[in-house]
Amino acid sequence: MTERTSFDFEALTGRERYKLLIGTVVPRPIAWITTRSPEGRVNAAPYSFFGVLSADPAIVAVGIENRADMSFKDTALNIRLTEEFTVNIASADLVDAMNVTAVAFPPGTDELVKAGLTAMPGHKVGCPYIKEAPAALECRRFMTVAVSKSREIVLGTVVAAHYKSEIVDAERLYVDQMGIDALGRMGGHGYAGTRQQFDLPTPSLTDWMAQAGE
């Protein structure tokens, strides 16, 4: 018989809950977010509390934690002030550049310059996307949910998307997932690739009943 270890999340600290969650919900997609301040300063940073929630309307969600003193990080502040951001997808070959943008540089630092990346003008938003990224989603802020004094969840409406031409079929609207080679975030400092994939079609009820002998 398999033994189970259980935790009462209401009895745990925030840090304890964090450690369990990032080790459990894996791999997590990474939102490599670019923003621009009202003064025109570009910022870039990766966030792994990220997901797509809806296609109609097209909504993505990103969880952003404040600094230790509860002040906003540049990403959250820029989104609050400009109501725009772009989610870039980090491919495996860009892991080192992405990691540079996670460094705690002083506010106002252009992380793209530090990482040797190229800022491309947005088509429908004022902030840039990363030229080297295989894909990017331009977003306008839909809603911000303040879940605590230390964290908020930003919902964004996707208004434009950019892909390297070799990984997308514009007629079929098909994205080559092997070509995008997206990184996933694991627990701790861990990352995972996404090229080990398999197909598993969901059977119809009729097929399932036939296979199950019902």
Residue pairs with C-beta under 8 A, 6 or more apart in sequence:
7 20
9 17
12 20
14 150
19 187
22 28
22 48
22 185
22 186
22 187
22 188
23 186
23 187
23 188
26 184
26 185
26 186
26 187
26 192
27 184
27 185
27 186
27 191
27 192
27 194
28 48
28 49
28 50
28 184
28 185
28 186
29 48
29 50
29 51
29 89
29 182
29 184
29 185
30 46
30 47
30 48
30 50
30 89
30 90
30 98
30 182
30 183
30 184
30 185
31 46
31 47
31 48
31 50
31 60
31 62
31 87
31 88
32 44
32 45
32 46
32 87
32 88
32 89
32 90
32 98
32 101
32 130
32 133
33 44
33 45
33 46
33 47
33 62
33 75
33 85
33 86
33 87
33 88
34 42
34 43
34 44
34 85
34 86
34 88
34 112
34 119
34 127
34 128
34 129
34 130
35 42
35 43
35 44
35 74
35 75
35 78
35 79
35 82
35 84
35 85
35 86
35 127
36 42
36 43
36 78
36 82
36 84
36 126
36 127
36 128
37 43
37 74
37 77
37 78
37 81
37 82
37 108
38 78
38 81
38 82
41 108
41 110
42 110
42 111
42 112
42 119
42 127
42 128
43 74
43 75
43 78
43 109
43 110
43 111
44 88
44 101
44 110
44 111
44 112
44 115
44 117
44 130
45 73
45 74
45 75
45 101
45 102
45 111
46 90
46 98
46 101
46 102
47 62
47 63
47 64
47 75
48 185
49 62
49 63
49 64
50 60
50 61
50 62
50 63
50 87
51 60
51 61
52 58
52 59
52 60
52 61
53 59
53 60
53 61
53 155
57 142
57 157
58 157
58 158
59 142
59 155
59 156
59 157
59 158
60 87
60 137
60 139
60 155
60 156
60 158
61 153
61 154
61 155
61 156
62 87
62 153
62 154
62 156
63 151
63 152
63 153
63 154
64 73
64 75
64 76
64 151
64 152
64 153
64 154
65 73
65 150
65 151
66 72
66 73
66 76
66 149
66 150
66 151
66 152
67 73
70 149
70 150
72 80
74 107
74 108
75 85
76 152
76 154
78 85
78 127
79 85
79 141
79 144
79 154
80 144
82 126
82 127
83 140
83 141
84 122
84 125
84 126
84 127
84 138
84 139
84 140
84 141
85 125
85 127
85 139
85 141
85 154
85 156
86 122
86 125
86 127
86 128
86 129
86 136
86 137
86 138
86 139
87 136
87 137
87 139
87 156
88 129
88 130
88 133
88 135
88 136
88 137
89 133
89 134
89 135
89 136
89 180
89 182
90 98
90 133
90 182
90 183
91 133
91 134
91 180
91 181
91 182
91 183
92 181
92 182
92 183
92 193
93 181
94 132
94 133
94 183
95 183
95 191
97 115
97 116
97 117
97 132
98 115
98 183
100 111
100 114
100 115
101 111
101 112
101 114
101 115
101 117
103 111
103 114
105 111
105 114
112 118
112 119
112 128
112 130
117 130
117 131
117 132
118 130
118 131
118 132
119 128
119 129
119 130
119 131
120 128
120 129
120 130
120 131
120 162
121 128
122 128
122 129
122 138
122 160
123 138
123 160
123 162
124 138
124 140
124 159
124 160
125 138
125 139
125 140
125 159
125 160
127 138
129 136
129 138
129 162
130 136
134 163
134 164
134 167
134 179
134 180
134 181
134 182
135 161
135 162
135 163
135 164
135 167
135 168
135 175
135 180
136 161
136 162
137 158
137 160
137 161
138 158
138 159
138 160
138 161
138 162
139 156
139 157
139 158
139 159
140 156
140 157
140 159
141 154
141 155
141 156
141 157
142 155
142 156
142 157
143 154
143 155
144 152
144 153
144 154
144 155
145 152
145 153
145 155
146 152
147 153
163 175
164 179
166 176
166 179
167 175
167 176
167 179
167 180
168 174
168 175
168 176
169 176
177 194
177 197
178 195
178 197
181 193
181 194
181 195
182 194
183 191
183 192
183 193
183 194
184 191
184 192
184 193
184 194
185 191
185 192
186 192
203 211
